[in-house]
Amino acid sequence: MSDAAGLRDLPADTAGRLYRTVRLIRRFEERAIELVRDGTIVGGIHPYLGQEAIAAGTCAALRPGDVITSTHRGHGHVLAKGADPARTMAELAGRATGLNRGRGGSMHAADFSIGILGANAIVGAAVPIATGAAWAARRAGRDQVFVTYFGDGAVSQGVVLETFNLAALWRLPVVFVCENNGFATTTRFAEAQAGTVTGRAAAFGIPASTVDATDPQVVLEAAREAVERARSGGGPTLIECLAYRFDAHHTWEHAARPRYRTDEEVAAGMARDPVEMQGARLAPQERADIDAQIESLLELAVRFARESPHPDPADALEHLYADGLRVRAGA
C-alpha cells in the first residue's frame, strides 16, 4: 500500500489548495448536517466526513476540462471539482437556485459546465456513464480524462465489472476510484466481499494500487500517475482509497443509532484525520486565514440556501423530456 514515505515535496500553494479543499468539504458537510437537523434539508444526506482526502487529491490532479461522475456520497467530489458551494447547498435543500434547480437533491448533483456529469444514487451506476463518456471523448479526438468514484459495496456489481472489461479492451482514459471506507451501509467489507478490490482490476489487466486515503498528498500522487497514464493513451487505472467514514452512512443513523461499530473503533478511525494531517503542513497563520475564508463562504452558502425559493409546482414537468432531439439519418 502506498503511503507518505518517498512522496515528492509539494509546492506551498499546492499544499494550501489541498488543505482548502479538505477543509471546505469538512465544514460544508457539518453545516449540511445542521440543515438536516433543522429541517431545511429534507430526507437527510450521506456525510463524506473522513473521506475528504479522496476528492481533494483526485480532483487536484485534473485539468478543468476533465470529467467526473459521483456517488450517493458525492458532495465532496462536486465541491473538489469546483462546484459553487452556495448552489450546491441550495440543491441539497431542494431550492430553485440549486445546481439542478432543486430537482437533483443530495444524491444527483451535476454541473456539466465544469465537468460533473452527475452523482448517482444507484450503487455502481456512475461507473459505466463515465466510461461511455470517455469512449465518446476519445472518438471525438479530445484528450480528456474521466474519473469515476464508487464505494466498496459496488465492487461486485456486474455493471462495474463489465465496465472494467470494456475500459481495458478499448484502453479508455478512465481512472476508477474505489472509496473503501470499510462498510457497505452497515456491512463490513470483509464480511461481504471475497478477494480484493485491486484483484478485480488485475483480472482485466488494469493497473491497480491501494493507497492511504487519509492523506491528501498520497492520494494526489497516485491520481497524478493514473491521470497521466490515461491522458497519454495508456488506458484505465484503479485506485483503491482506504479511508474511514467518521459519521453515519446516512443521517438517519443519528436517530436510529444502529450498533454496527463501537465508539472505540470510531475514535481510532478518526485519529487519522485528513483535515488535521494536511493542516499541519501549513503555517498557522495561513491555516487560520483559510479557515476564516471558508467559514465566511459557508455562512453565505447557508443563508443563500435558506432564503432561496422552492421550485414552483407548476413547473414540475419542465426538463422531464429532452428538447431539440434530431432523428439520425437513416432511422
N, C-alpha and C positions, 0 to 999 in steps of 0.2 A: 504494500500500500504506500502511495506517495505521502510524504509529509513535508514539513517546512525545511528540513535539512537540505542544503545544497541549492536552495532557491536563489535566483538572482535578486540582488537588491533592487527594489522598485524606486523609480524617481519619486521625490517627495509629493509631487502633485498627483501621481497615480495612487499612492498610499492614502492621500487625503480624499480622493474621489471615492475609493473603495469604502473608506470609513463613512463618508457622507451617505453612500447608498445603503449600507447596512443599518446605519442609524435612522435614516428616513423610513426604511421598511419596518424596523422595530417600533418606532413611535407611531407610524401610520396604523399598524396592527393594534397597538394598545389603544389608540384613540378610536379605532373602529369597534373594538370590544366595548368601549364606553357607550358608543351609539347603539350597539345591540342591546345593552342593558337598559338604556332609557327609551327604547322603542323606536328610535329614529331609523335604524336598520331593522327591517322585519325579517324574521326567519333565520337569522344567525349567519355566521361565517365559519370558514375553516382557517384558523390562525396559522401564520407562517413563522411564528416565533421560534427561534433556534436554528432556522434553516436559511437565514438571510445571506450567508456567505455564498450559497449556491447561485442565487440570482445575481448577486453583485459580481462575483468572479466570472461567471459565464458571459454576462452581458457586457462586461468591460472588455472582453476580447473581440467584440463585434464591431463592425462598421455601421454607420447609420442606416445604410440600405439593406442590411441583413435582416433576417426574419425569425420570429419565434412563434411557437404555439405552446399553450399552457394547460394547466390542470384546474381542478376544483379548488386547489390551494394556490391560487395564481396571483394574488395581489403583488407579491414581491417581484415576480417576473415582469409584470407590466410596468411597475414603478422603475425597476432597474433598466428597462428598455427605453424609458423616457416619457411614460405617460404622465399627464398632468395630475398631481395629487388631488387637486380640488375636484376635477371632473371625475376622477376615479372614486373619490369618496361619495360624490353625488350619485354615481352609478350604483354603488353599494346601497345607498339609501333609496334607490328607485326614483330618482328625480329626473325631470326632463332635461336638465343641464348636464347629465352624466355622459360618459364616453359613448354610450349607446342609447342615449335619451331615456334611460331608466328601464330599458327593456331587457338588458342582459343580467343586471344584478351582480352579485358577488362571484358567481361561477362562470360568467360568459363575457367578461370584459374583452373588448377588442379595439384596436385603433390601427387601421390599415395604413394610415399616413406615416406612421413611424415603425412599420414592420411587425405589428402584433396582429396575427391572424385570428387570435382569439383564445380564450380559456375554454375549457370543455369539462362538463360535469361527468361525462361518461368515462369510466376508467380505461385509460389507454387510447381513447379515441382521437386525441390530437396528434398521435404519432404518424398515422398514415396521411393526415392532412398536410403536415409539414413535408413529408417525403414526396407526396404528389406535387406540392408546390415547388419543391426542389427539382423534380423532373421537368416541370414546365419551364422553370427559370433556365435550366441548362439547355433545353431545346431552343429557347429564345436567345441564347448566347450571353446571358447575364452571369456575372461572377459572384452572385450572392451565396451566402452560407445560411443554412437553416438549422436552428436549434429547437429541439422539441423535448419537453420535460414530461416525466411520468414517475409515479411512485413505485415502491417495491411491490405493492399489491397488483401492479399491472404486468409484471414480468412474465407471467404465464398466460396472459391473454393472447388468444390466437391471432388477433389483428396486429399485435405488436410483433410477434414472431414472424408473421407473413411479411410485415413491412421490413424487418431486418433482412429477409431474404431478397426482396426486390432492391433495397438500397445497396446491398452488397453486389448483386448481379449487375446493376446499372452504374455502380460506382458514383452514387449520388452525393452531393455536398451537404450531408446531414450530420449533425452532432446529436447523438442520443444521450440525454442526461437523466439517469435514474436517481431520483431523490430517495435514498434508502434511509428513512428515519426509524426503522426497526419495527414499525407497526402498520398493518393494513387495517385502518379503523382501530380495533382493539385486539387484533390477532397478531401475535409476534411473527416476524418474518420466518424464523427457524421452524415454526410450527406449521407453516402452510406451504413453504416452497422447498422443493428438492433441488440440489445442486446450487449453483451460484449465479449471480447476475452476469458477471463477466463471462462465465462459461456459456451462457446462452448466445452472447455476441460471438464468441470464439467459434461456435459451431457453424456460423455463417462466414467465417473468415474476416470478421470485423475486429480491428484492433480495439482493445478494451483495457481500462485501468480502474483501480479503486483508489479514491483519494479521501483525505481527511477534510471533510466539508465543514468543519468548524472554523477553518482558517481561510479567509477570503483570498489571500495571496496564493495558497496552494491550489485553490480552485481555478484562479486566473491562469496560473502556469499550465495546468492541464488543458484548460479551454483554449489557450493560445495555440498549443501544439495541435489540437484537434481541428481548430478553425483553419489553421494554415494548411493542414493536410487536405481538408475538404476543398478549400479555395484553389489549391494547386492541382486538383484532379485526382487526389489520392483516395477519394471515397469516404465512406462514413467511419465514425468512431463512436464508441460508447464510453461514457464516464460514469462510473458508479460513485455517487457522492454520499459518504457516510456522515450522517448528522443525527441529532436528537431533537425530537419535537418537544419543546418546553411546555406547551399548553395543550389544550384539548384537541382531539381530532376535529371536533365541531363544537361550537359554543353551547350546544345542548348539554354537553357534559357538565357545564358549570352548575346546572340544576339537577341533572340526573345522577352525577357523580358515580359512574361505573368504576369498579375497582379492578383494573387490569394491570396496574403497576403501582409500586409502593412510593410513598413520599420520599423515602431514602434513595430509590432509584432515580426519581425525577431530579432530586437535588444533585446527585452525582452527574447526571447528564447535563445539567445546567452549569456545572463548574467550568466547562469549556464553552465560553460564550463568544460567538463571533464578533459581537459589537465591542466587548471589552478587549478581545485579542487585537483587533485592528486599531482600536482607540489607543492602546498602549504604545503604538508605533508613532504616534503624533506628539508634537509638543503640546503641553497642557493648554496653552492659550489658543492654539489652532483648534484643538478639540472643543474647547468651550465655545469658540466662535461658531463652529459648525453646529453644535448642539442648539445654540440660541437661534440660528437661522432656521433650523428645522422646526423648532417649537413655533416660531412665528408663522412659518409656511403652513404648518398643520392647523394652527388656530384659525387661519384664514380658510383652509380647506373645510374644516368642520362647520364654520359659520356659513360658508357657501352652500354646503350640502343641506344644512338645516333650513336655510332661507330660500332655497330653490323650490320651484313649483313641482308638484307631481304631474305626470303626463295627463293630458285631457282624455278621459274615457272615450270621447267621440272620435279620437284618432287611433283607437285600438287596432284597427285593421291596416293602418299605414305600415309600410315596409314588410308586410307579410309576403308579398309577391315581388319578384324582381321586375324592374321596368326596362323597357327597351330591348327585349330579347329579340335576337335575329336568328332565323332558321338557317342552318348550314346549307350550303349549296349541295344539291343532290338529295336532300332529305325529302 
